[in-house]
Each structure stands twice: as C-alpha cells, then as structure tokens.
Amino acid sequence: MRLTKNVLATGVLAASLVAANAQAAVSAADAAKLGDTLTPIGAEKAGNGGDIPAWDGGLSQVPAAYKGDGIYVNPFANEQPLFTIDQSNVGDHADKLSPGQVAMINKYSDYVIPVYPTHRTSGYPDDIEQETIENATKVELVQGGNGLANYQNATPFPIPQNGLEVIWNHITRYRGGSVQRNVGQVTPQENGAYSVVKFQDELTWRAFLTDFNPDEDANVLFYFKQAITAPARLAGNVLLVHETIDQIEEPRRAWVYNAGQRRVRRAPQVAYDGPGTASDGMRTSDNFDMYNGAPDRYNWELVGKKEMYIPYNSYRLVDRDLSYDEIIKAGHINQELTRYELHRVWHVRATLKSGERHIYAQRDFFIDEDSWQASVIDHYDGRGELWRVAEAHNMYFYDQEVPWYAIEVLYDLLSGRYLALGLTNEESDPYTFGVERASREYTPAALRRAGTR
C-alpha cells in the first residue's frame, strides 16, 4: 500500500499554540529547489566532481536474481574495494572518518574500513517524495522543537534550518509504512562468545492501519510491537509502544507483557537512557534505530555538512550463505564483510542540557543526505570521553523503495564489548512489507494475547 492520506499528525494541533511557538518553514522559492538542484527529499543532486556521483533516482532496477521473498541479493557482488583504511594509513583518511571510527581502528588491528565505489542507491516512492516537497513549506517545529505542526508522513524538513530538524528527519523517515521482521541481536563477551536473542518486530505507521481514522490518536507517529522468540528463558515477553510525536505533551506509551508472570504493565522506563530490551546493558532505549524518542534533553547544533566514509549498500551482511559465527567476532563484527562508501552527511551535535540527566553527555550524529538515516553516532560520557561508537550498515530494500539498515552495531570502547541488532542471515522470513494491521492489534489487551509461549 502506498500512502496517499494527508495526516495532520502533531501533539499540538491548536492553532493558537502553533502561532505562538512555531518555527517557520522554508519559502516557496527554496522549496522549488526540491526535484531541481536538490533531490525530492533534500539531498544535493550533483556529485562532488570526484568519487561521489550525481543522484539519478536511486537503484531503480531490481536485480534479476531477487525472488521477491525478502532475502536480498547483492547488486554489487562483483565489486572490489578501492582501498582499505587500517592502522597504517588511518591518519591519511581521518578527515573523512568520525573520531569514533578512528578510535576503533586504533584499538583493534583487525578493525579495517574497506572503501568501495559510491552508489547513491536510495530512493523513495513517488507519493512519499511528493509529500516531502509539500512538507517543506508547511511543517513547523512547535513546543520548543518537541512537536511538529502541519506534518504529513514523509520527511518533514527536506531543507533543514537547524540540527533539530535534521534529527526529526531521521526519526520520522519512511520505512515502508507497515513491516514485520524477524531478527537476531547479540551482545558478545570481550572474547567473542555470544548467544542470540531473537525478535519478531512489527512497525506500522498510523496512516497504514486498515481502520485508520485521522481524528483518532493524532499525536501518534507509529505503533511498534516486539516479541522475543528465543531463547526459551525470554521467549514470550512482548513490548508494545505507541510512539507519540510530541513526547512532552504526551509521553511515549509503552507496555510490556511478562510471560512468566502473565501480566501486562506500563513501562515508563522505555525511553531516554532506560535499558534496551535484552541488551545486557549494552544500549539505552534511545540507541534503538540508532536514535529514537523525545529530543528534549539535548541542545542540538547543526555543525554542517561533510564528506565521510559510512557503511553503505551492506548487502554482504545479509547474505544467507553466511552464519552468525562468520559475522560476530571479538571486539567488533567481521569488518572484511563490510562495505563503506564516500557520501555526504549532515553533522549534528547533541549536548545535554543543564539540569537534565542522560548517560551520554554528548552525541555526534552523521546522517546520510540521501536517506536521512543516522549512519554513525559517537557517544561521549559525562567526563567528555569518547565512550561508544554506533554504525548503521545501510542498505536499500530495492523492491520496496525503502532505505534502512542491514544491521546496526554499538561498540563500547571501554569494555571491549558491543551489540549487533538486525541480524537476519539465519532467520526465516526476515522482512515482510505491507502487512495489514488494525489499531485493535496494538492495544494492551492484544499484547497479552500475543504474549503466550
């Protein structure tokens, strides 16, 4: 199903409040650049005259070998790295890496960055691109940046004026409307030993519900349900989230079903730096999807735009011929299986507001211009020391016109451990797009029905 419904989705719909607190959208003259010198979602169409090519619509041709079964084949399988960045030459390339990436190379002799030719594969459905163009002159930040006025699905700020608008583009980016996925998560010990926690996730945007009503739950962006399917000691536990847009006006609604107790309870800790599900303390709630949730605890600075080597077209990491043992290694994933390309990214710095609490005092985001996906995030502790490094191994789901992640990883420089989420190599039915869900399936009562062993 392609989205054609206009959704005024904000937690702050009152006209007087919008007038009082809104930050202006861009002019019609600026918006006219979209589809002209800018792509329909706001990236620079032109290349850089060198390694970054011009955008020509993304990867529009589905590989002939793809069977339409959610098991994605690599359209660039025959390409070889142009060069590899390692401890011997990292200084020559540090200007195109984040401090966290440099730290990982310096910490591990086998942490290398293979750099391949750049392919700007990301694209979106026509209606999503059209809604993005319309958003440019309509959508405004309200409530100090914690809400969106006049928002319809798609990218709210294709021509961002500040760092917070870039972050909202990541939070709200299109991920197919309604999707179910079966994925694995691991948190290896320092020696590389690990066990797999398996999830069945469901993600449905409100406008994709079969019983969608624009007058109900107008502050909800999407519904998310995550059931643990393995190991047996955790199987049957389920998390349900109603993701509100303005989480200051109305905090995220979250419930958990505990299979052992056969109880549903509210879960207010599923936010900010609350512990991530079954993560062994290796990530916070807002580390999921690289970053999610309310942005109110940070000040957001748009540092600028830069060229950077980021994980991209990472189809090797979903190869069904690979086992998890071949991917998961001590200290980090097997970097020989990764692919990095030179792309333009938005650099946004988040610094913790005075009086607010979070285990990360600073976060530096590097967000891909073609997809609005956070691709690398460096996390700093309260002493200002680099602590954790997140990398999203981007790939394009070409049959669905959806940029997303093959896997996301979060490395802890201090403990030598890490978390990898989104593994699908050993999972059946990894991705199913276009699933049909009704609002009644995302209620606490439905949560209990779903939470049976």
C-alpha positions as CSV (number, residue, x, y, z in Angstrom):
1,M,0.0,0.0,0.0
2,R,1.4,3.4,-0.9
3,L,0.5,6.3,1.3
4,T,-1.9,8.9,-0.2
5,K,-3.6,10.1,3.0
6,N,-2.7,13.5,4.4
7,V,-2.2,13.2,8.1
8,L,-2.0,16.3,10.3
9,A,-0.1,14.5,13.0
10,T,1.1,16.6,15.9
11,G,0.6,16.5,19.6
12,V,-0.1,20.2,19.4
13,L,-2.9,21.0,17.0
14,A,-4.4,24.1,18.5
15,A,-4.0,27.0,16.1
16,S,-3.1,29.4,18.9
17,L,-0.3,27.3,20.2
18,V,1.1,26.8,16.7
19,A,1.0,30.5,16.1
20,A,2.7,31.2,19.4
21,N,5.5,28.6,19.2
22,A,6.1,27.6,15.6
23,Q,9.4,28.0,13.8
24,A,8.8,28.9,10.2
25,A,9.0,26.5,7.3
26,V,11.1,27.4,4.2
27,S,9.9,29.7,1.5
28,A,8.3,28.6,-1.7
29,A,11.4,29.7,-3.6
30,D,13.6,27.5,-1.5
31,A,11.2,24.6,-1.8
32,A,11.3,24.9,-5.6
33,K,14.9,23.5,-5.4
34,L,13.4,20.1,-4.4
35,G,13.4,18.0,-7.5
36,D,15.6,20.5,-9.3
37,T,19.1,21.1,-7.8
38,L,18.0,19.0,-4.8
39,T,16.5,15.5,-4.7
40,P,12.8,15.4,-3.8
41,I,13.9,14.7,-0.2
42,G,16.5,17.4,0.1
43,A,19.9,15.9,-0.9
44,E,22.3,17.6,-3.3
45,K,21.6,16.1,-6.7
46,A,25.1,16.9,-8.1
47,G,28.1,14.8,-7.4
48,N,31.3,16.3,-6.0
49,G,33.2,16.1,-9.2
50,G,35.1,13.1,-8.0
51,D,34.1,9.9,-6.0
52,I,30.5,11.0,-5.2
53,P,28.3,10.7,-8.3
54,A,25.2,12.6,-9.1
55,W,21.9,11.2,-7.9
56,D,19.9,9.8,-10.7
57,G,16.8,8.4,-8.9
58,G,18.4,5.7,-6.8
59,L,18.6,2.0,-7.5
60,S,15.5,1.6,-9.7
61,Q,16.3,-1.8,-11.2
62,V,15.6,-4.8,-9.0
63,P,18.3,-7.4,-9.5
64,A,17.2,-10.3,-11.7
65,A,18.2,-12.9,-9.1
66,Y,16.0,-11.4,-6.4
67,K,12.9,-13.7,-5.8
68,G,10.7,-11.2,-4.0
69,D,11.0,-13.2,-0.8
70,G,12.6,-10.6,1.5
71,I,16.0,-12.3,1.1
72,Y,18.0,-9.6,-0.7
73,V,20.8,-10.3,-3.2
74,N,23.8,-8.0,-3.6
75,P,23.6,-5.9,-6.8
76,F,27.3,-5.0,-6.4
77,A,28.7,-8.5,-5.6
78,N,31.4,-8.3,-8.2
79,E,33.0,-5.0,-7.0
80,Q,36.2,-5.0,-5.1
81,P,37.4,-2.3,-2.5
82,L,39.2,0.7,-3.9
83,F,41.4,0.7,-0.8
84,T,41.3,-0.3,2.8
85,I,41.8,2.0,5.8
86,D,43.7,0.4,8.7
87,Q,46.2,1.4,11.4
88,S,48.9,2.0,8.8
89,N,47.0,4.8,6.9
90,V,44.2,6.0,9.2
91,G,45.9,9.3,9.6
92,D,45.6,9.9,5.9
93,H,41.8,9.5,5.9
94,A,40.9,10.8,9.4
95,D,39.2,13.9,7.9
96,K,36.6,11.6,6.3
97,L,36.0,9.5,9.4
98,S,34.4,10.2,12.8
99,P,36.6,10.3,15.9
100,G,34.8,7.1,16.9
101,Q,35.8,5.3,13.7
102,V,39.4,6.4,14.1
103,A,39.3,5.1,17.7
104,M,38.0,1.7,16.6
105,I,40.8,1.4,14.1
106,N,43.4,2.4,16.6
107,K,42.0,0.0,19.2
108,Y,41.7,-3.1,17.0
109,S,44.3,-4.1,14.4
110,D,41.7,-6.1,12.5
111,Y,39.1,-3.3,12.5
112,V,39.5,-2.1,8.9
113,I,37.3,0.0,6.7
114,P,37.1,-1.3,3.1
115,V,36.2,1.6,0.8
116,Y,34.2,0.7,-2.3
117,P,32.8,2.8,-5.2
118,T,30.0,5.1,-4.2
119,H,26.5,4.2,-5.4
120,R,23.6,6.6,-4.4
121,T,21.0,3.8,-4.3
122,S,18.5,5.4,-2.0
123,G,15.1,6.5,-3.4
124,Y,11.5,6.7,-2.2
125,P,8.0,6.1,-3.6
126,D,6.6,8.9,-5.7
127,D,3.9,9.8,-3.1
128,I,6.4,10.0,-0.3
129,E,8.6,12.3,-2.4
130,Q,5.6,14.5,-3.2
131,E,4.5,14.7,0.4
132,T,8.1,15.7,1.4
133,I,8.0,18.5,-1.2
134,E,4.7,19.7,0.3
135,N,6.1,19.4,3.9
136,A,8.9,21.9,3.1
137,T,6.6,24.9,3.1
138,K,4.2,23.7,5.8
139,V,5.8,21.8,8.6
140,E,6.9,23.7,11.6
141,L,8.6,22.9,14.9
142,V,6.4,23.6,18.0
143,Q,6.7,23.2,21.7
144,G,10.4,24.2,21.7
145,G,11.1,21.7,18.9
146,N,9.4,18.7,20.6
147,G,6.4,18.6,18.2
148,L,5.5,19.0,14.5
149,A,2.7,21.2,13.2
150,N,1.1,20.5,9.8
151,Y,3.0,17.3,9.3
152,Q,2.0,14.6,6.9
153,N,4.0,11.4,6.5
154,A,7.4,11.5,4.8
155,T,10.4,13.8,5.5
156,P,9.2,16.9,7.4
157,F,12.2,19.2,6.8
158,P,13.9,18.4,3.4
159,I,15.7,21.7,3.6
160,P,16.7,21.8,7.3
161,Q,17.5,25.1,9.1
162,N,18.9,23.7,12.3
163,G,20.2,20.5,13.9
164,L,16.9,19.5,15.4
165,E,15.1,19.5,12.1
166,V,17.8,17.1,10.8
167,I,17.1,14.8,13.8
168,W,13.4,14.9,13.1
169,N,14.1,13.8,9.5
170,H,15.8,10.7,10.9
171,I,13.1,10.0,13.5
172,T,10.2,10.2,11.0
173,R,11.9,8.8,7.9
174,Y,9.8,6.4,5.7
175,R,10.4,2.7,6.5
176,G,7.8,1.1,4.3
177,G,4.6,2.0,6.2
178,S,3.9,-1.4,7.7
179,V,6.5,-4.1,8.1
180,Q,7.2,-7.2,10.1
181,R,10.8,-8.5,10.6
182,N,12.4,-11.5,12.3
183,V,15.9,-10.5,13.5
184,G,18.7,-11.5,15.9
185,Q,20.5,-9.4,18.5
186,V,23.9,-10.4,20.1
187,T,26.0,-8.8,22.8
188,P,29.3,-10.7,22.6
189,Q,31.7,-11.0,25.5
190,E,35.1,-9.5,25.2
191,N,36.4,-12.9,23.9
192,G,33.7,-13.0,21.2
193,A,31.4,-15.6,22.9
194,Y,27.8,-14.8,22.3
195,S,24.2,-16.1,22.3
196,V,21.4,-14.8,20.1
197,V,18.2,-13.1,21.3
198,K,15.6,-13.4,18.5
199,F,12.8,-10.8,18.0
200,Q,9.8,-10.6,15.8
201,D,9.2,-6.8,15.3
202,E,6.2,-5.1,13.9
203,L,6.2,-1.4,12.9
204,T,3.1,0.2,11.5
205,W,2.6,3.9,10.8
206,R,-0.7,5.2,11.9
207,A,-1.9,6.1,8.4
208,F,-1.3,2.5,7.3
209,L,-3.7,0.9,9.7
210,T,-6.6,-0.8,8.0
211,D,-9.0,1.2,10.2
212,F,-7.1,4.5,10.0
213,N,-9.1,7.4,11.4
214,P,-7.3,10.8,11.1
215,D,-9.2,12.1,14.1
216,E,-8.0,9.4,16.5
217,D,-4.6,9.3,18.1
218,A,-3.4,12.3,16.1
219,N,-0.3,12.6,18.2
220,V,0.8,9.0,17.3
221,L,3.5,8.6,14.7
222,F,3.6,4.8,14.6
223,Y,2.9,1.6,16.6
224,F,5.7,-0.8,17.4
225,K,5.5,-4.3,18.8
226,Q,8.5,-6.5,19.7
227,A,8.1,-10.1,20.8
228,I,11.1,-12.2,21.9
229,T,11.0,-15.6,20.3
230,A,14.3,-17.0,21.6
231,P,16.0,-18.1,23.9
232,A,13.4,-20.0,25.9
233,R,14.0,-18.2,29.1
234,L,12.9,-14.9,27.5
235,A,10.5,-16.2,24.8
236,G,7.0,-14.8,25.1
237,N,8.0,-11.4,26.5
238,V,6.5,-8.6,24.4
239,L,7.0,-4.9,24.2
240,L,4.3,-2.6,22.8
241,V,4.9,1.1,22.0
242,H,2.7,3.9,20.8
243,E,5.2,6.4,19.5
244,T,3.9,9.8,20.1
245,I,5.3,12.7,18.2
246,D,5.3,15.3,20.9
247,Q,6.5,13.3,23.9
248,I,6.5,16.3,26.2
249,E,2.8,16.9,25.6
250,E,2.1,13.2,25.8
251,P,5.0,10.8,26.8
252,R,5.6,7.7,24.8
253,R,3.1,5.0,25.7
254,A,4.8,1.7,26.4
255,W,3.7,-1.6,27.9
256,V,5.5,-4.9,28.5
257,Y,4.0,-8.4,28.8
258,N,6.0,-10.7,31.1
259,A,5.4,-14.3,30.0
260,G,6.5,-15.7,33.4
261,Q,4.0,-13.5,35.3
262,R,1.4,-13.4,32.5
263,R,1.0,-9.7,33.3
264,V,0.8,-6.6,31.2
265,R,2.2,-3.5,32.9
266,R,3.1,0.1,31.8
267,A,6.8,0.6,31.0
268,P,7.8,4.2,31.5
269,Q,11.5,3.3,31.5
270,V,11.3,2.5,27.8
271,A,12.7,5.9,26.9
272,Y,15.9,8.0,27.0
273,D,18.6,6.1,28.8
274,G,16.4,3.3,30.1
275,P,17.9,-0.1,29.4
276,G,17.4,-1.6,26.0
277,T,15.4,-4.8,25.7
278,A,17.6,-7.9,26.4
279,S,20.7,-5.9,25.7
280,D,22.8,-6.9,28.7
281,G,23.3,-3.2,29.4
282,M,24.9,-2.6,26.1
283,R,22.5,0.0,24.8
284,T,19.9,2.5,26.0
285,S,16.3,2.7,24.8
286,D,17.1,5.6,22.6
287,N,20.0,3.8,21.0
288,F,17.5,1.6,19.1
289,D,17.3,2.5,15.4
290,M,20.5,4.4,16.1
291,Y,18.4,7.2,17.8
292,N,14.8,7.5,18.7
293,G,12.4,9.3,21.0
294,A,11.9,12.7,22.5
295,P,14.8,15.2,21.8
296,D,14.1,17.5,24.7
297,R,17.1,16.6,26.9
298,Y,19.6,17.9,24.5
299,N,20.7,21.1,22.8
300,W,21.0,20.4,19.0
301,E,23.7,22.1,16.9
302,L,23.9,21.8,13.2
303,V,27.7,21.7,12.7
304,G,27.5,21.4,8.9
305,K,27.8,19.0,6.1
306,K,30.8,16.9,5.2
307,E,32.0,14.0,3.1
308,M,32.6,10.8,5.0
309,Y,33.1,7.1,4.7
310,I,30.0,5.5,6.0
311,P,28.7,1.9,5.8
312,Y,26.6,1.7,2.7
313,N,25.0,-0.9,0.4
314,S,25.8,-3.5,3.0
315,Y,24.2,-6.5,1.2
316,R,27.0,-8.8,2.2
317,L,25.9,-8.7,5.8
318,V,22.5,-10.2,4.9
319,D,24.0,-13.0,2.7
320,R,22.2,-16.2,3.5
321,D,25.5,-18.2,2.9
322,L,27.0,-16.5,6.0
323,S,26.4,-17.8,9.5
324,Y,26.4,-15.6,12.5
325,D,29.7,-17.1,13.6
326,E,31.2,-15.7,10.5
327,I,29.9,-12.2,11.2
328,I,30.3,-11.9,15.0
329,K,33.9,-11.6,16.2
330,A,35.7,-10.5,19.4
331,G,35.5,-6.7,19.7
332,H,33.6,-6.0,16.6
333,I,31.8,-7.6,13.6
334,N,33.9,-9.1,10.8
335,Q,35.0,-5.9,9.0
336,E,36.1,-7.9,6.0
337,L,32.3,-8.4,5.2
338,T,31.5,-4.7,5.4
339,R,31.3,-2.0,2.7
340,Y,32.0,1.7,3.2
341,E,31.4,4.4,0.6
342,L,32.0,8.1,0.4
343,H,28.8,10.0,1.0
344,R,27.8,13.5,2.1
345,V,26.4,13.6,5.7
346,W,24.9,16.1,8.0
347,H,26.8,16.5,11.2
348,V,24.6,17.3,14.2
349,R,26.0,17.6,17.8
350,A,23.7,17.0,20.8
351,T,24.9,18.3,24.1
352,L,23.0,17.5,27.3
353,K,21.0,20.5,28.7
354,S,21.9,21.9,32.1
355,G,19.9,20.1,34.8
356,E,18.9,17.2,32.5
357,R,20.1,13.6,33.0
358,H,21.4,11.1,30.5
359,I,24.4,8.7,30.5
360,Y,25.5,10.3,27.2
361,A,26.6,13.9,27.7
362,Q,27.3,14.5,24.1
363,R,26.4,12.7,20.8
364,D,27.7,13.5,17.4
365,F,25.4,12.3,14.6
366,F,26.5,11.8,11.0
367,I,23.3,11.5,8.9
368,D,23.2,10.4,5.3
369,E,21.9,13.1,3.0
370,D,20.1,10.7,0.6
371,S,18.1,8.7,3.2
372,W,18.1,10.9,6.4
373,Q,19.4,7.8,8.2
374,A,21.8,8.2,11.1
375,S,24.8,6.3,9.8
376,V,27.5,6.9,12.5
377,I,27.0,8.3,16.0
378,D,29.8,9.0,18.5
379,H,28.7,8.9,22.2
380,Y,30.6,10.7,25.0
381,D,30.3,10.2,28.7
382,G,29.9,12.8,31.4
383,R,33.7,13.4,31.5
384,G,33.8,14.3,27.8
385,E,35.5,11.0,26.9
386,L,34.5,9.1,23.8
387,W,32.6,6.0,25.0
388,R,30.5,4.3,22.4
389,V,30.5,4.2,18.6
390,A,27.4,3.3,16.6
391,E,27.5,2.3,13.0
392,A,24.4,1.6,10.8
393,H,25.2,-0.6,7.9
394,N,22.8,0.9,5.4
395,M,21.2,-1.0,2.6
396,Y,18.3,-0.2,0.2
397,F,15.3,-2.5,0.1
398,Y,15.0,-2.1,-3.7
399,D,11.7,-3.8,-4.2
400,Q,10.0,-1.6,-1.6
401,E,11.9,1.6,-2.3
402,V,12.9,1.7,1.4
403,P,16.4,2.7,2.7
404,W,17.0,1.0,6.0
405,Y,19.7,-0.9,7.8
406,A,21.2,-4.4,7.3
407,I,22.3,-4.3,10.9
408,E,23.2,-1.7,13.4
409,V,26.1,-2.0,15.8
410,L,27.1,-0.2,19.0
411,Y,30.7,-0.6,20.2
412,D,31.8,0.1,23.7
413,L,35.4,1.4,23.6
414,L,35.9,0.9,27.4
415,S,34.6,-2.6,27.9
416,G,35.6,-4.1,24.6
417,R,32.1,-5.4,24.1
418,Y,29.4,-4.5,21.6
419,L,25.8,-5.0,20.5
420,A,24.7,-6.0,17.0
421,L,21.0,-5.8,16.1
422,G,19.1,-6.8,13.0
423,L,20.9,-10.0,12.0
424,T,18.8,-12.0,9.5
425,N,21.2,-14.5,7.9
426,E,19.9,-17.4,9.9
427,E,16.3,-16.2,10.2
428,S,13.3,-17.4,8.2
429,D,11.0,-14.7,6.7
430,P,13.4,-11.9,7.6
431,Y,11.3,-9.0,6.2
432,T,7.6,-8.8,5.2
433,F,6.4,-5.4,4.0
434,G,2.8,-4.4,3.5
435,V,1.4,-6.4,6.5
436,E,-2.1,-5.4,7.3
437,R,-2.8,-4.3,10.9
438,A,-5.7,-2.7,12.7
439,S,-5.5,-0.4,15.7
440,R,-7.1,-3.1,18.0
441,E,-3.9,-5.2,17.4
442,Y,-1.8,-2.6,19.2
443,T,-3.7,-2.4,22.5
444,P,-2.6,-3.8,25.9
445,A,-5.3,-6.4,25.6
446,A,-3.8,-7.6,22.3
447,L,-0.4,-7.6,23.9
448,R,-1.5,-10.2,26.5
449,R,-3.0,-12.4,23.8
450,A,0.3,-12.2,21.8
451,G,2.5,-12.9,24.8
452,T,2.0,-16.7,25.0
453,R,4.9,-19.1,24.9
